[in-house]
Every structure is written in C-alpha cells, then in structure tokens.
Amino acid sequence: MVSNSRRYLDAASATPLHPVARQALLAALEDGWADPGRLYGAGRRAGLLLDAARESTAECLGARPDEVSFTANGTQALHAAALGTLAAGRGTPFVHTAVEHSALLHVAEAYDGPTVSVGVDTLGRVDVEAFVAAARNCAAAAVQAANHEVGTTQPVDAIASELPGVPLIVDATQTLGHADLPGGWSVLAGDAHTWGGPSGVGVLAIRTGTRWRSPYPADDREAGRIPGTPNVAAIVAAAASLRAACVAQATEAARLSALIDRVRRTVATTVPDVEVLGDPVGRLPHIVTFSCLYVDGEALLTALDKRGFAVSSGSSCTSSTLQPSHVLVAMGALTSGNVRVSLHHATTEAEVDDFLSVLPGVVAEVRDELGAAGL
C-alpha cells in the first residue's frame, strides 16, 4: 500500500509503485542480489535477469538491447545523454529548447562551447523552422518528447526529419509508459519512477552509429557507458512495470486524458483569474498546469496539502529554490500561484472530483489571507 496514494496528484514527480513492479522487485531480490558480472551461479542468475530486463525495456523503446543502458536515475540519464553526445560532437554549439528539464539546462551551463536556447510559443511548443535553423551544424541538439510541466508535446519527428546527421537528444522521462515515443531520436533518456517503477533507475538509449563518448572514467559496466554495479532487482522491477504500462498505455491514456480534460474545463470555469496552460490537445494524457493570479504558489500548495491533496507548485524540477518556473517564463505565462496536477495508474475519478470541489474554496482562502480577495 502507498501512503496517501488516494489523494496523490503529483505523479510527474514520482509515481506510486505499480503492483507489477512490487511483485517483480520482491522476486528479483531473491535471485538478483549478486554481481551480474560474476561467473558463479548467483552472478549468472543476476546477469540473466539483467539481460531479460534490458531486452524488455529495449522492446518498449523500439530499440536494440545493446543500445540500452541503465543509470541511477533520470537525471543521470539526461546528463550522460547530453555530456556524452557533446564529448563526441563534431560541431560547436549545443542547441536546446528553452523549456528543457533543468538537468539539460545545467549541462548547457557547464558546456565549454557556445549554446543556443530556442524559444517556444505560448503553448510551450518550439517552432520547427527556428529550431532546425539553429541546429543544422551543432554538436548536439536537445528537444524533449513532451514538456514535464505543462504536458505539451514537441514536434520531434518533424525536427529529426530536417536534421539528418545531427545527434538528437530526446528527454522522454514524462512520456515513457504514458504516450507513444517520437521517432528520429539519437539518444533518449527515461526515468522509472515516472511510469510506476522504483526510484533509482534511469534509462539511457543510444542508437547504433550515434556519435557518443562516455563522460565518465573507463568502466566495463553497461557497455562502458555507465560506471558501477547496476541495481539488478530495481532494474527488473522497472522493466516489468514499463512493460505493464506499455501494454495498458492506450486504455490508460484515454482514461487519464478524460480526467485531465475535466480538470482543464472545471478549473477554468470555477476559479476566477486563472490561466490553464499548455496545449489542450497536443499534450501528454496525465499532466495539466494552471496559474492563479493573486496567489502565492507555496501557500496554495500548503493549503491543499492540509486538505490531503499532494500537487506540485513552482518549477517542477527546481521547486525547492522558490524560483519562477523557467518553462512558464519561456511561455510568457503567469508564474505565480501555479499548480501542476499529474495523474497515475491508481488515480480515480472520485479523487479528481474531490480535488475540483475543494480547489475554488482553497484559492479564495489563500487570496483572502494575502489580502487579495477583492482585487
């Protein structure tokens, strides 16, 4: 059982463990505890489990098993994806959208070459022509499959078709297990805890022939890409839950998308001075963000938490800094009082209805406390 799962609406940060992942984890702890690189019996058993998990994950990605490596988390996967591509790059600039996850933006800050940040429209979508023009002769280009804060999908396929030969890094951390992956990627990153797997497992996939060099000291693990002994049991659980999520993806996407549509409609009509963000159609099925005028985001989050609802506020990847979301700034959207609601496999219709019934009163209460109710 997951504590508070019945009112947990922050699945984009971490998803409650899928029942399949729990079963697989417990089973793998019995047989997958040894070093999978060893030749004795326990090591061979762990190695077989790791190989099976890699094959299953690769199938879900539409990749080859030898193209898939496991990392400690999604952030490490994103760092390795970008750092390794840049290390092997033949161009100079690192081109990325302005709304990439902070992990990619931090790589850009550390890069010793020039970087180009390509802006987005008010829905959070990058312009294909502008991105392609900036990235034609770059060392690497990064464009997320879909935005982690507002859910807007990016035109990855269109961009990839216009940039043959340019290594394209795709952040799929919010897309895997929820929606179809775009094609045309060269390097892809995922994170197990966003699809119902355990925390502590990331996925790095590198297409054969892609220019990529490990940014870490030499190590013989994970095809020399990621150092250290892999957590076999957690990886097995991650692969099992990804398989389950992919099998149920179409049904779950339709169910969650209908609930998100309800949130978008209801918030817009019941909460005054609110802006619902992101593309209402071209989006992930499980994420929506809205911003409320005259409301402090942290105060709103705290008030909702007191009523038993876990949501995120502020930048989803840097909320502890209390800085305005770089995604919302890039979109030209309101950056105050923003709330991200994200649903998961165990979210029910009743939970969403309860949230929507409580939200208008909570917003009014916070505005009143801040002396903004009459504005």
N, C-alpha and C positions, 0 to 999 in steps of 0.2 A: 504494500500500500504506500502511496505517495502522500505525505502530509500536505494538506491544503490544496490538493490537486483539483478539488471540485470548484475552486474559485481562482485557479491559477490561469492567468491570461497573459503570460509572458513567455510563450513557447519559443519565440525567436531568440531569447537569451539562453534558455535551456529547456528541453522538453522532458517531461516525466518519462522514466524508463518504460519502454514498450514491454508488454508481458513476454513477448518472444525473446527480447534481449535479456530479460531476467532469467528465463529458463536456460538460454544458451550460456550465459555467464556462469551460472552455478555448475552446469555440466562441464564447461571448459576449465573451471578451477580444479576439477578432479584430474583432468588429463593434460592440461595445457600450462602447467606451472613451471616446467623445466625450460632450460635454454634451448630454443628451437634450432640452434646451430650445432648442437652436440650430436654425436653419432650413437650414443647409447639409447636404450629403449625409450626412456621418458623424453629424451630430447627429440627422438624421431617422431614420437606421438605428437609432441607440441609442434614440430615442423609440419606435419601433415595437416593439423588444424589450421595453422597459419596459411598454408598453401590453399586450402579449401576456402578460407575467408577471403583471400586475395582473388581467387577465381570468381567467387560470388560477387564481390564488390566490383570487379572489372566488368562483369556482365551487366550490372546495373548502370555502369558508366558508359557502356558501349566502347570499352577499351580492351586491350590485351592484358592478361595477368602480369606480364613482365613490365608493363607500363605503370603499374600501380604500386605505390609505397605507402606505408602507414607512418604517421607522425604522432607527436604527443598531444596535439590539439589543432584546431582550425587556424589559430594564429600562426603557429609554427609552419603549417602547410602553406599559408599565404606568404610568409616570409621566405620560405625555401623556394616557392614558385617564382617570386619576383627576383630575389637575390641570385638564384642560380641562373635564371634567364639573362639577367643583366651581366653576370660574370662571363657568360659565353657570347654576349651580344657583339655584333659587328657594326652596329650603328652607334649613335651617340645619345640622343635624347631618350628619356623614359617618359612615355605618354600614358596618361591615365584620365579617367573621368574625374570630375570634381566631387563625386559622391561615392567614391570607393570606401571600403571599410578602412578604419584608422590604421589597421595593420599594414595596408598597402601604402597609405599616405606617409607612414613613418619610414618605410623603405625609401620612398621618394625623397624624404628629408635627409636620409643618410647617404643617398647616392652621390658619388663624387662627380657626376656629369650633369648636364642640363636636364630639367624636367619640364613637361608641358601638361598643364591641367586643363582639360576641355570641359567647358560648362555644360549645363543641362537646362531644359525648359522648365516651366512652372509645374509640370507633372513629374519632374525628376528624370526625364529621358534625354540621353545625349543625342546630338544630331549626327547622323551617319556621315554626311559630307564633311562636316567640320572635323570629326574625329579622324577620318581617313586622311584628310589633307595634312593633319598634324603628325600622323603616324607612318607615312609612306617610307621613310628612311630611318626609322628609330631602332634602338637596341631592343626594345620590348614595348608592347602595348598592353594595357590592363583595362578590361571592361567587365564589370560584374554581370552575371546572368540576370539578376534582379536585385533591386535595392533592399537592403536589410532594414531600413527604417520605414519606408512608405510602400514597399512592395512592387513598385513599378518595374516591369521587365525592360531589359535593354536590347537593342537591335544587334545582338552578337552575330547572328548569321549574315546579316547584310554587311556588317563591318568586315567580317572574316572574308567574305567573297571579294571584297575590294582590296584586301591586303595580302595577296599571296606572298609567301616567303617571310612575312613579318611574324615573329613569335607572339601569339596572343594568349595572355594570361586571363583566365576566367575564374572569378570568385563564385563558386556555386554553393557556398555554405548555407544559404537560405533556400536554395532551390532543390537540392538533392532530397529525394523522398517526398517532395511536395508537388513538383511540376516537371515537365519534360526538360531535359537539358538542351541547350542550343548546340548546334554543330560548329565546326570550324575552330575549336579551341586547340591550342598547342600544349598548354599547361593548365591544369584545373585543380582547385582546392576545395575540400569539403570538411565538415565537422560533424562527428557522430551525434553530439548531444542536441543537434537541431532536428534530427529525424527520429529520436526516441532511443538512440544508443547511449552508452555510458559516456560520461565526461572523460577526457583524457585520451581520445582517439581522433586523429585527423587523417585526411586522405590527400595524398599528392599524386596526381596522374600526369605523366609526361609522354606525349605522343612520340613514337619512334621516329627518329630523324630530326627532332627538335633540338636546336642549339641550347644546351643547358649544362652547367657545371656546378657541382655541389659547392655551396659556400662554406662548408664545414671541413675540418681536418679529415684526412682519409680514414675510412672505417669500412669494414666489409659487410655491414648490415644493410638491409633494404637496398640491395644493388648498389651500395656505395653512396646512396642519396641522403639517408638519414642515419646519424650515428646512434649507437646504443641498442641494447636488447629490447625488442618490442614486447609490449604487454599482450601476450597471446590471448588470454582469456577475455580481456576487454575488446580486443580486435574481433574475436569470434562473435561476441555479443553485438558489436557494431554492425558486422556484416549480416548477421541474422536479422536484425531489426531493419536494416536497409532493404534487404530482400522483402521483408513483410510490408514495408512502406511502399515499395515499388509495385508489388502485387496489388495492393489496395489503393494505389495512387489515384486512379480515375474516379473511383467512388468517393474517396475521402476528399479529393479536391472539389468535387461538386457539392458535397455536404458542407465543407468549411467555407467555400466561396459564397454559398447562400447565406450563411450566418454573417459573414463579413459584409455582404450587401445589406443585410438588415442593420448592422451597426452603422454603416455609412448613411443610410436613409434616416434612421431614427435619431442619430446624433445631430444631423443637420436640421431636423425639424423640432427637436425638443430642447436643445441647448442654444440660448441666444449667443450671438457674436462668436461663432465657431467656424473654423475652416477645416473641412475634411480634405486630406492631402493625397497625392498620388493619382495615378490613372485608375478610373473606376472600372475599366475593362481589361486593359493590358497590364495585368498585375499578378502577383502570387495569390493563391487562394486563401491564405491564412493570416495575412497581415493587413492592418489598417492603422493609420496615424491621423490624429486630428489635433488642432491647436485652438486653445480658448483665449480670447482677449481678457485682460484684466485678471489673470490668474497666474500665480506662481506655480510652476510645474512640480517642484518638490513638495509644496504644500498640498497640491491636489493629489499627488501620489500617496502622501501620508494619510490624507483623509480617506482615500479609497481603501488603503491597507487596513485602517481601523474598522472598516465595514467588511473586511475579509476578501478584498479583491487585489490580486497581485498583477500590476501592469508596470510598464516602464515609462519613464519620463525623461526628457532631455535627450541628448545624443545616446543612442543605444550602445555605442562602443566606447564612449568616454563620459558616461553619466556621472561618475564619481568626481569629475573635475568641475561640475556645475557650469561648464561652458556651453554656449549655444551650439546646437547641432550643426555641424558643417554641411550636412545634407540639406537641412531646411534653409540654411543661409544661401547655399548654391541655388536652391529653387526659388529664392525670393519669397519664402513663406514666413508666416508668423513663427517665431521661435520661443514664445512664451506660452506656458500652460499646455505644452504638447504631451500627448499621451499616445503610446503605441499599444494596441491590443493585438495579440497574436495567439492563435488557437492551435490545438494539438489533437492527437488521436482520441484522447479521453474527454475533450470538451463537449459539453452537452448544450442543447438548445435552451434548456432551463437556466443554465449558468449565464448564457449571453443575455437572456431576457431579464434576469435578476440584475445584471450589471447595468443594462439600459434603463431599468426602472429607478435605480439608485443614482445614476450619474447626474441628472439635472439638478437634483437637490444638493449633491455634494459640490458641484460647481458653484451654485448660488451661495452655499455656506462659505466656501473659500473666498469668493468675491466679497461677501459681507465682512468677513474677518479682515480683509485687506482694505476695506473702505471703498470698494469699487462697485458695489451692487447697484448704485444709482447712476453709473456712467453710461 
